[in-house]
Amino acid sequence: MANFNHERSVVTMGYASVCGVDEVGRGCLAGPLVAGAVVFDIVDSEWITRVNDSKKLSPAIRLELSELIKIKAKDWALGLVNAQELDQVGLTKATELAMKQAIDSLNDVPDYLLLDYVPISSWNQPYQLIKQGDSSSYSIAAASIIAKVHRDEIMTAIDELYPQYDFASNKGYGTKLHMEALSIHGPCDIHRRSFSPVQRAGNK
């Protein structure tokens, strides 16, 4: 379960502002890659015990917690890289760009980052890579929640433009129905054309 152990350990080293960062959508075939950044006042409370890896929460709980995080957090922000830019720079660089955009959008620059095992090469301040950090750090888990909710809302809205791909349900992941639609219709404007399954569909 997530907790504040990582954050408290960083504070004991003398850092005051600890920011959790995570991204969602790396494995999708369509839509943007979205990152979240969250800074908490490190105080245990009843509501935060519900914060966990966004993948382990229902959509309704994620939405509820996303709103609470935005109210309760000391600072939060989002970053986004669209499919076209991702195709241009590659997945690794796009992930870094989305995370850096989220950090740069905070009201104050944090002095220490907790990252869910994806480094930011352009960040020249201290950071820590935590494997499965969204399951062990409240800050990283909260970042994953706000990013996931934001991205899901984008994909649901896009579904109205491209209903044939069922984006409202699959959120851009390669489900059976999504792959069948790709085979029939080919890729649309928000598909990641650098990804092999999309390339194969586009060449038919």
Backbone as CSV, one residue per row, in Angstrom:
resi,resn,N_x,N_y,N_z,CA_x,CA_y,CA_z,C_x,C_y,C_z
1,MET,0.840,-1.204,0.000,0.000,0.000,0.000,0.870,1.249,0.000
2,ALA,0.380,2.284,-0.633,1.101,3.552,-0.661,1.138,4.182,0.727
3,ASN,2.170,4.979,0.972,2.311,5.698,2.225,3.245,6.898,1.995
4,PHE,3.628,7.571,3.078,4.515,8.724,2.981,5.957,8.383,3.375
5,ASN,6.318,7.101,3.428,7.654,6.727,3.892,8.759,7.320,3.020
6,HIS,8.586,7.249,1.696,9.609,7.808,0.806,9.724,9.325,1.004
7,GLU,8.585,9.981,1.094,8.587,11.428,1.263,9.254,11.830,2.582
8,ARG,8.932,11.121,3.645,9.516,11.458,4.955,11.027,11.221,4.952
9,SER,11.460,10.170,4.268,12.895,9.892,4.180,13.625,11.028,3.479
10,VAL,13.010,11.574,2.430,13.625,12.689,1.696,13.669,13.942,2.567
11,VAL,12.607,14.197,3.317,12.567,15.369,4.190,13.665,15.296,5.255
12,THR,13.933,14.109,5.771,14.996,13.968,6.777,16.370,14.268,6.199
13,MET,16.495,14.214,4.854,17.761,14.567,4.212,17.899,16.071,4.029
14,GLY,16.848,16.824,4.378,16.934,18.270,4.330,16.185,18.937,3.191
15,TYR,15.443,18.149,2.406,14.681,18.725,1.298,13.276,19.089,1.779
16,ALA,12.799,20.236,1.326,11.529,20.747,1.838,10.351,20.421,0.932
17,SER,10.562,20.442,-0.386,9.459,20.267,-1.331,9.694,18.996,-2.151
18,VAL,8.929,17.953,-1.839,9.086,16.647,-2.480,7.922,16.433,-3.439
19,CYS,8.238,16.200,-4.697,7.205,16.082,-5.730,7.174,14.668,-6.301
20,GLY,6.003,14.068,-6.312,5.812,12.782,-6.976,5.384,12.995,-8.412
21,VAL,5.961,12.222,-9.335,5.673,12.374,-10.754,5.390,11.008,-11.360
22,ASP,4.372,10.933,-12.201,4.069,9.685,-12.906,3.391,10.015,-14.225
23,GLU,3.435,9.047,-15.142,2.812,9.219,-16.452,1.812,8.107,-16.715
24,VAL,0.905,8.357,-17.639,-0.055,7.344,-18.070,-0.150,7.384,-19.600
25,GLY,-0.399,6.225,-20.175,-0.636,6.151,-21.610,0.547,5.727,-22.439
26,ARG,1.630,5.267,-21.817,2.808,4.862,-22.597,2.481,3.721,-23.561
27,GLY,1.663,2.776,-23.131,1.401,1.600,-23.942,0.223,1.719,-24.887
28,CYS,-0.388,2.885,-24.953,-1.554,3.071,-25.819,-1.143,3.193,-27.286
29,LEU,-2.056,2.836,-28.161,-1.843,2.980,-29.595,-2.349,4.317,-30.115
30,ALA,-3.104,5.011,-29.289,-3.700,6.278,-29.721,-3.816,7.234,-28.544
31,GLY,-3.850,8.523,-28.866,-4.044,9.534,-27.850,-2.748,10.021,-27.233
32,PRO,-2.862,11.007,-26.350,-1.674,11.635,-25.769,-1.058,10.806,-24.656
33,LEU,0.168,11.142,-24.338,0.816,10.668,-23.122,0.685,11.796,-22.107
34,VAL,0.192,11.491,-20.910,-0.085,12.514,-19.904,0.705,12.213,-18.633
35,ALA,1.274,13.244,-18.038,2.007,13.099,-16.781,1.396,13.992,-15.722
36,GLY,1.490,13.549,-14.482,1.039,14.337,-13.344,2.195,14.596,-12.399
37,ALA,2.134,15.710,-11.691,3.113,16.050,-10.658,2.341,16.543,-9.442
38,VAL,2.648,16.001,-8.268,1.902,16.350,-7.054,2.872,16.564,-5.892
39,VAL,2.646,17.652,-5.165,3.390,17.950,-3.945,2.393,18.008,-2.792
40,PHE,2.641,17.218,-1.755,1.776,17.204,-0.579,2.483,17.837,0.616
41,ASP,1.695,18.415,1.515,2.149,18.586,2.890,2.088,17.186,3.503
42,ILE,3.180,16.716,4.045,3.266,15.310,4.440,2.596,15.117,5.797
43,VAL,1.288,15.010,5.755,0.473,14.826,6.955,-0.505,13.685,6.701
44,ASP,-0.477,12.674,7.525,-1.407,11.554,7.364,-2.836,12.018,7.660
45,SER,-3.764,11.565,6.845,-5.174,11.878,7.048,-5.998,10.712,6.543
46,GLU,-7.258,10.689,6.922,-8.090,9.538,6.576,-8.283,9.404,5.064
47,TRP,-8.502,10.514,4.381,-8.810,10.433,2.951,-7.638,9.893,2.144
48,ILE,-6.422,10.237,2.551,-5.275,9.885,1.709,-4.948,8.397,1.765
49,THR,-5.467,7.699,2.751,-5.234,6.253,2.808,-5.889,5.535,1.631
50,ARG,-6.792,6.208,0.925,-7.452,5.616,-0.244,-6.646,5.805,-1.514
51,VAL,-5.624,6.654,-1.453,-4.790,6.933,-2.626,-3.893,5.735,-2.904
52,ASN,-3.932,5.273,-4.156,-3.147,4.097,-4.549,-2.883,4.177,-6.052
53,ASP,-2.140,3.225,-6.567,-1.888,3.110,-7.998,-3.207,3.255,-8.752
54,SER,-3.255,4.175,-9.710,-4.506,4.466,-10.420,-5.075,3.233,-11.116
55,LYS,-4.206,2.312,-11.518,-4.671,1.105,-12.225,-5.461,0.183,-11.304
56,LYS,-5.307,0.349,-10.006,-5.984,-0.514,-9.038,-7.293,0.075,-8.536
57,LEU,-7.669,1.223,-9.072,-8.873,1.909,-8.612,-9.932,1.930,-9.702
58,SER,-11.190,1.928,-9.300,-12.282,2.020,-10.266,-12.342,3.435,-10.828
59,PRO,-12.941,3.612,-12.020,-13.056,4.962,-12.577,-13.738,5.943,-11.633
60,ALA,-14.769,5.491,-10.933,-15.490,6.390,-10.029,-14.607,6.827,-8.863
61,ILE,-13.847,5.892,-8.295,-12.957,6.228,-7.184,-11.835,7.130,-7.663
62,ARG,-11.294,6.840,-8.860,-10.237,7.703,-9.405,-10.730,9.139,-9.551
63,LEU,-11.924,9.289,-10.094,-12.472,10.630,-10.303,-12.650,11.356,-8.970
64,GLU,-13.196,10.656,-7.993,-13.392,11.258,-6.669,-12.063,11.673,-6.053
65,LEU,-11.075,10.776,-6.127,-9.775,11.074,-5.534,-9.046,12.180,-6.298
66,SER,-9.218,12.218,-7.616,-8.583,13.273,-8.398,-9.046,14.645,-7.928
67,GLU,-10.337,14.782,-7.697,-10.859,16.056,-7.214,-10.330,16.379,-5.823
68,LEU,-10.240,15.368,-4.961,-9.711,15.591,-3.610,-8.236,15.991,-3.658
69,ILE,-7.471,15.302,-4.500,-6.043,15.613,-4.618,-5.847,17.059,-5.040
70,LYS,-6.630,17.501,-6.008,-6.488,18.873,-6.499,-6.833,19.903,-5.422
71,ILE,-7.712,19.527,-4.503,-8.086,20.422,-3.401,-7.064,20.351,-2.261
72,LYS,-6.646,19.137,-1.925,-5.831,18.914,-0.732,-4.331,19.075,-0.959
73,ALA,-3.865,18.854,-2.173,-2.424,18.913,-2.416,-1.887,20.328,-2.244
74,LYS,-0.630,20.404,-1.852,0.044,21.704,-1.762,0.230,22.295,-3.149
75,ASP,0.473,21.437,-4.138,0.659,21.877,-5.518,0.444,20.673,-6.431
76,TRP,-0.057,20.917,-7.628,-0.222,19.847,-8.610,-0.243,20.455,-10.015
77,ALA,0.105,19.636,-10.995,0.077,20.095,-12.381,0.099,18.889,-13.308
78,LEU,-0.229,19.148,-14.569,-0.270,18.108,-15.597,0.604,18.508,-16.780
79,GLY,1.121,17.499,-17.475,1.848,17.713,-18.715,1.324,16.766,-19.771
80,LEU,1.416,17.158,-21.035,0.822,16.349,-22.106,1.677,16.426,-23.366
81,VAL,1.898,15.272,-23.980,2.536,15.192,-25.288,1.577,14.448,-26.209
82,ASN,1.182,15.077,-27.325,0.198,14.449,-28.204,0.839,13.374,-29.080
83,ALA,0.005,12.655,-29.795,0.479,11.512,-30.582,1.457,11.929,-31.665
84,GLN,1.221,13.071,-32.300,2.092,13.520,-33.374,3.492,13.842,-32.860
85,GLU,3.559,14.531,-31.724,4.870,14.854,-31.158,5.568,13.598,-30.664
86,LEU,4.799,12.682,-30.083,5.378,11.416,-29.637,6.008,10.670,-30.807
87,ASP,5.322,10.648,-31.930,5.873,9.989,-33.117,7.179,10.644,-33.563
88,GLN,7.271,11.951,-33.395,8.454,12.683,-33.839,9.664,12.435,-32.942
89,VAL,9.436,12.404,-31.628,10.574,12.355,-30.696,10.813,10.970,-30.112
90,GLY,9.841,10.066,-30.229,9.976,8.740,-29.647,9.352,8.673,-28.263
91,LEU,9.040,7.455,-27.826,8.307,7.255,-26.576,9.106,7.698,-25.353
92,THR,10.381,7.361,-25.300,11.189,7.720,-24.130,11.284,9.227,-23.961
93,LYS,11.602,9.924,-25.045,11.702,11.378,-24.974,10.353,12.017,-24.684
94,ALA,9.282,11.475,-25.262,7.944,12.013,-25.010,7.578,11.881,-23.538
95,THR,7.954,10.766,-22.926,7.681,10.569,-21.498,8.405,11.618,-20.671
96,GLU,9.665,11.844,-20.980,10.431,12.880,-20.282,9.798,14.254,-20.472
97,LEU,9.399,14.561,-21.704,8.817,15.868,-21.987,7.529,16.096,-21.214
98,ALA,6.669,15.075,-21.163,5.403,15.217,-20.432,5.651,15.425,-18.941
99,MET,6.580,14.665,-18.378,6.879,14.804,-16.952,7.512,16.165,-16.659
100,LYS,8.448,16.573,-17.504,9.091,17.876,-17.294,8.076,19.006,-17.445
101,GLN,7.147,18.871,-18.385,6.108,19.887,-18.559,5.246,19.997,-17.307
102,ALA,4.904,18.847,-16.719,4.110,18.868,-15.486,4.872,19.555,-14.358
103,ILE,6.142,19.216,-14.199,6.956,19.823,-13.138,7.087,21.329,-13.356
104,ASP,7.349,21.720,-14.597,7.513,23.143,-14.909,6.224,23.930,-14.722
105,SER,5.080,23.246,-14.718,3.793,23.922,-14.571,3.380,24.094,-13.111
106,LEU,4.161,23.543,-12.186,3.880,23.741,-10.761,4.085,25.202,-10.392
107,ASN,3.424,25.633,-9.342,3.576,27.022,-8.898,4.988,27.302,-8.395
108,ASP,5.593,26.307,-7.745,6.953,26.437,-7.225,7.785,25.244,-7.669
109,VAL,9.054,25.475,-7.959,9.932,24.393,-8.397,10.267,23.497,-7.203
110,PRO,9.982,22.205,-7.276,10.321,21.307,-6.168,11.832,21.098,-6.104
111,ASP,12.332,20.737,-4.921,13.777,20.520,-4.820,14.143,19.034,-4.771
112,TYR,13.143,18.163,-4.870,13.422,16.722,-4.939,12.241,16.039,-5.621
113,LEU,12.554,15.100,-6.523,11.513,14.365,-7.235,11.507,12.901,-6.841
114,LEU,10.312,12.349,-6.736,10.112,10.904,-6.637,9.485,10.458,-7.957
115,LEU,10.197,9.621,-8.695,9.763,9.215,-10.035,9.456,7.727,-10.059
116,ASP,8.414,7.380,-10.817,8.023,5.978,-10.925,8.927,5.254,-11.931
117,TYR,10.212,5.225,-11.616,11.221,4.439,-12.332,11.495,4.906,-13.753
118,VAL,11.049,6.102,-14.119,11.379,6.669,-15.425,12.162,7.963,-15.183
119,PRO,13.457,8.012,-15.528,14.262,9.206,-15.243,13.948,10.362,-16.179
120,ILE,14.324,11.564,-15.765,14.223,12.756,-16.595,15.641,13.268,-16.793
121,SER,16.204,13.028,-17.956,17.614,13.346,-18.187,17.897,14.842,-18.103
122,SER,16.894,15.669,-18.395,17.099,17.114,-18.388,16.933,17.739,-17.003
123,TRP,16.560,16.946,-16.012,16.342,17.472,-14.662,17.668,17.453,-13.906
124,ASN,18.132,18.601,-13.440,19.441,18.675,-12.806,19.372,18.828,-11.296
125,GLN,18.203,18.538,-10.715,18.037,18.532,-9.270,17.951,17.072,-8.788
126,PRO,18.091,16.842,-7.484,18.062,15.465,-6.974,16.716,14.778,-7.231
127,TYR,16.788,13.501,-7.512,15.567,12.709,-7.671,15.858,11.259,-7.299
128,GLN,14.789,10.523,-7.126,14.886,9.102,-6.772,13.965,8.305,-7.673
129,LEU,14.464,7.213,-8.252,13.651,6.317,-9.061,13.122,5.202,-8.167
130,ILE,11.814,5.026,-8.158,11.190,4.027,-7.299,10.419,3.042,-8.161
131,LYS,10.848,1.807,-8.180,10.146,0.781,-8.942,8.767,0.565,-8.343
132,GLN,7.746,0.588,-9.206,6.347,0.497,-8.765,6.042,1.562,-7.715
133,GLY,6.562,2.748,-7.979,6.384,3.843,-7.037,4.941,4.240,-6.835
134,ASP,4.095,4.013,-7.856,2.688,4.379,-7.708,1.959,3.460,-6.738
135,SER,2.608,2.390,-6.299,2.018,1.512,-5.286,2.618,1.741,-3.902
136,SER,3.663,2.584,-3.816,4.335,2.749,-2.528,4.433,4.196,-2.048
137,SER,4.240,5.153,-2.945,4.355,6.563,-2.568,3.034,7.278,-2.827
138,TYR,2.526,7.960,-1.805,1.291,8.729,-1.985,1.443,9.788,-3.073
139,SER,2.597,10.444,-3.132,2.789,11.523,-4.095,2.774,10.991,-5.522
140,ILE,3.474,9.870,-5.756,3.497,9.281,-7.092,2.117,8.727,-7.447
141,ALA,1.478,8.046,-6.508,0.141,7.500,-6.756,-0.844,8.607,-7.095
142,ALA,-0.762,9.719,-6.372,-1.655,10.848,-6.642,-1.393,11.416,-8.029
143,ALA,-0.115,11.481,-8.426,0.221,11.953,-9.763,-0.360,11.038,-10.828
144,SER,-0.316,9.733,-10.579,-0.878,8.780,-11.542,-2.387,8.924,-11.641
145,ILE,-3.038,9.241,-10.531,-4.502,9.374,-10.524,-4.939,10.595,-11.323
146,ILE,-4.340,11.753,-11.054,-4.796,12.950,-11.776,-4.464,12.850,-13.266
147,ALA,-3.343,12.196,-13.585,-2.985,12.026,-14.994,-3.939,11.069,-15.689
148,LYS,-4.282,9.978,-15.017,-5.182,8.977,-15.592,-6.572,9.563,-15.819
149,VAL,-7.096,10.291,-14.857,-8.426,10.888,-14.997,-8.433,11.890,-16.148
150,HIS,-7.393,12.705,-16.225,-7.331,13.706,-17.298,-7.268,13.031,-18.660
151,ARG,-6.432,12.013,-18.782,-6.296,11.337,-20.073,-7.584,10.612,-20.457
152,ASP,-8.226,9.969,-19.489,-9.486,9.275,-19.779,-10.542,10.248,-20.274
153,GLU,-10.580,11.447,-19.689,-11.549,12.454,-20.128,-11.260,12.879,-21.567
154,ILE,-9.994,13.015,-21.900,-9.622,13.368,-23.274,-10.078,12.290,-24.247
155,MET,-9.805,11.033,-23.908,-10.147,9.929,-24.809,-11.653,9.758,-24.945
156,THR,-12.392,10.009,-23.888,-13.847,9.933,-23.954,-14.393,11.018,-24.879
157,ALA,-13.811,12.218,-24.806,-14.238,13.305,-25.690,-13.890,13.000,-27.142
158,ILE,-12.711,12.421,-27.367,-12.277,12.082,-28.721,-13.163,10.996,-29.328
159,ASP,-13.718,10.153,-28.492,-14.600,9.084,-28.964,-15.762,9.634,-29.790
160,GLU,-16.209,10.852,-29.471,-17.312,11.449,-30.217,-16.891,11.778,-31.653
161,LEU,-15.590,12.034,-31.851,-15.087,12.321,-33.193,-14.815,11.051,-33.988
162,TYR,-14.402,10.005,-33.289,-14.018,8.749,-33.938,-14.697,7.573,-33.240
163,PRO,-16.016,7.485,-33.301,-16.734,6.437,-32.553,-16.388,5.021,-32.999
164,GLN,-15.874,4.871,-34.215,-15.602,3.530,-34.727,-14.503,2.801,-33.950
165,TYR,-13.663,3.549,-33.215,-12.547,2.916,-32.498,-12.865,2.601,-31.034
166,ASP,-14.020,3.040,-30.546,-14.441,2.750,-29.173,-13.466,3.306,-28.135
167,PHE,-12.938,4.510,-28.393,-11.961,5.105,-27.485,-12.520,5.344,-26.081
168,ALA,-13.817,5.567,-25.965,-14.408,5.811,-24.648,-14.225,4.606,-23.735
169,SER,-14.186,3.419,-24.330,-14.010,2.193,-23.545,-12.556,1.778,-23.428
170,ASN,-11.832,1.783,-24.564,-10.463,1.249,-24.527,-9.397,2.289,-24.205
171,LYS,-9.758,3.575,-24.260,-8.843,4.678,-23.956,-7.562,4.649,-24.800
172,GLY,-7.640,3.995,-25.951,-6.494,3.971,-26.852,-5.639,2.732,-26.757
173,TYR,-5.941,1.857,-25.804,-5.180,0.607,-25.693,-5.627,-0.373,-26.775
174,GLY,-4.778,-1.335,-27.069,-5.013,-2.250,-28.183,-5.935,-3.406,-27.857
175,THR,-7.168,-3.108,-27.498,-8.141,-4.155,-27.239,-8.542,-4.846,-28.550
176,LYS,-9.256,-5.942,-28.431,-9.682,-6.685,-29.618,-10.527,-5.803,-30.544
177,LEU,-11.507,-5.089,-29.986,-12.370,-4.237,-30.797,-11.575,-3.100,-31.449
178,HIS,-10.628,-2.555,-30.701,-9.798,-1.482,-31.246,-8.961,-1.994,-32.418
179,MET,-8.371,-3.166,-32.250,-7.542,-3.726,-33.314,-8.379,-4.073,-34.545
180,GLU,-9.583,-4.548,-34.317,-10.473,-4.841,-35.447,-10.830,-3.559,-36.194
181,ALA,-11.101,-2.487,-35.443,-11.426,-1.210,-36.070,-10.230,-0.664,-36.847
182,LEU,-9.039,-0.818,-36.298,-7.827,-0.402,-37.002,-7.683,-1.152,-38.321
183,SER,-7.970,-2.446,-38.274,-7.853,-3.270,-39.475,-8.837,-2.834,-40.555
184,ILE,-10.032,-2.433,-40.120,-11.081,-2.052,-41.071,-10.903,-0.621,-41.568
185,HIS,-10.672,0.300,-40.646,-10.680,1.731,-40.971,-9.286,2.334,-41.141
186,GLY,-8.264,1.627,-40.689,-6.938,2.222,-40.672,-6.813,3.215,-39.532
187,PRO,-5.641,3.836,-39.357,-5.443,4.775,-38.253,-6.103,6.132,-38.506
188,CYS,-6.470,6.797,-37.421,-7.018,8.152,-37.505,-5.952,9.145,-37.057
189,ASP,-6.325,10.399,-36.914,-5.363,11.467,-36.632,-4.667,11.326,-35.283
190,ILE,-5.280,10.644,-34.333,-4.667,10.570,-33.004,-3.962,9.240,-32.758
191,HIS,-3.887,8.393,-33.758,-3.123,7.155,-33.594,-1.628,7.440,-33.645
192,ARG,-0.875,6.646,-32.909,0.581,6.777,-32.858,1.173,5.955,-33.998
193,ARG,1.501,6.632,-35.060,1.902,5.932,-36.280,3.299,5.333,-36.196
194,SER,4.040,5.661,-35.154,5.352,5.042,-34.953,5.247,3.690,-34.259
195,PHE,4.042,3.337,-33.767,3.843,2.056,-33.094,3.541,0.973,-34.124
196,SER,4.151,-0.183,-33.963,4.070,-1.246,-34.971,2.645,-1.654,-35.363
197,PRO,1.729,-1.891,-34.400,0.369,-2.294,-34.800,-0.337,-1.234,-35.651
198,VAL,-0.065,0.032,-35.375,-0.666,1.119,-36.167,-0.026,1.172,-37.543
199,GLN,1.289,0.980,-37.594,1.984,0.952,-38.877,1.446,-0.157,-39.761
200,ARG,1.252,-1.331,-39.181,0.750,-2.462,-39.969,-0.646,-2.172,-40.490
201,ALA,-1.482,-1.563,-39.652,-2.851,-1.233,-40.092,-2.830,-0.182,-41.187
202,GLY,-1.888,0.770,-41.091,-1.822,1.827,-42.081,-1.281,1.377,-43.420
203,ASN,-0.600,0.244,-43.427,-0.016,-0.255,-44.671,-0.933,-1.192,-45.433
204,LYS,-2.101,-1.466,-44.857,-3.010,-2.405,-45.527,-3.734,-1.700,-46.681
